[in-house]
């Protein structure tokens, strides 16, 4: 669904993914078959959703859960929102794919 970045105290910034790239990723996810991690019986899944991004590494479970509640994020990270912002500024298509 894109990236959400919190600016200041209350102003989240949303950077949506490129529609064409998202369509290609959606089409291809049906062709992905991944084996389980060593020691696991459950294979990895492919999920689509919001990535919350910030300017510091968040390790506190309560803060991570708060971001999830507020923004509906599937994960939190620090890198891709900056890349998405630069891509948007210069009109370059962008889609982040995370391996978690």
JOMO-V325116 format. One record per pair of residues at least 4 apart in sequence whose ideal C-beta (glycine too) atoms are under 8 Angstrom apart, sorted by sequence separation. I is the first residue (numbers start at 1). J is the second residue. If there is no record, write none. Layout:
{{I J} {I J}}
//
This chain:
{{7 11} {17 21} {18 22} {19 23} {20 24} {21 25} {22 26} {23 27} {24 28} {25 29} {28 32} {36 40} {54 58} {60 64} {61 65} {62 66} {63 67} {64 68} {65 69} {66 70} {67 71} {68 72} {77 81} {79 83} {80 84} {81 85} {82 86} {83 87} {84 88} {85 89} {86 90} {87 91} {88 92} {6 11} {7 12} {17 22} {36 41} {58 63} {68 73} {87 92} {6 12} {7 13} {36 42} {58 64} {67 73} {68 74} {86 92} {87 93} {88 94} {5 12} {6 13} {36 43} {37 44} {87 94} {4 12} {5 13} {35 43} {36 44} {4 13} {5 14} {34 43} {58 67} {67 76} {4 14} {5 15} {33 43} {34 44} {84 94} {3 14} {4 15} {83 94} {2 14} {3 15} {64 76} {84 96} {2 15} {83 96} {2 16} {32 46} {1 16} {2 17} {52 67} {1 17} {52 68} {80 96} {29 46} {58 76} {80 98} {29 48} {52 71} {50 71} {52 73} {57 78} {77 98} {26 48} {50 72} {51 73} {54 76} {56 78} {25 48} {49 72} {50 73} {51 74} {52 75} {53 76} {55 78} {75 98} {49 73} {50 74} {51 75} {52 76} {53 77} {54 78} {49 74} {51 76} {52 77} {53 78} {75 100} {51 77} {53 79} {47 74} {53 80} {54 81} {53 81} {51 80} {53 82} {51 81} {51 96} {4 50} {6 52} {1 48} {3 50} {4 51} {5 52} {51 98} {1 49} {2 50} {3 51} {4 52} {5 53} {6 54} {1 50} {2 51} {3 52} {4 53} {5 54} {3 53} {12 70} {12 71} {15 81} {4 71} {4 73} {15 84} {15 85} {25 95} {1 72} {21 93} {25 97} {15 88} {20 93} {21 94} {22 95} {21 95} {18 93} {5 81} {18 94} {3 80} {17 94} {18 95} {3 81} {17 95} {15 94} {17 96} {5 85} {3 84} {2 84} {3 96}}
//
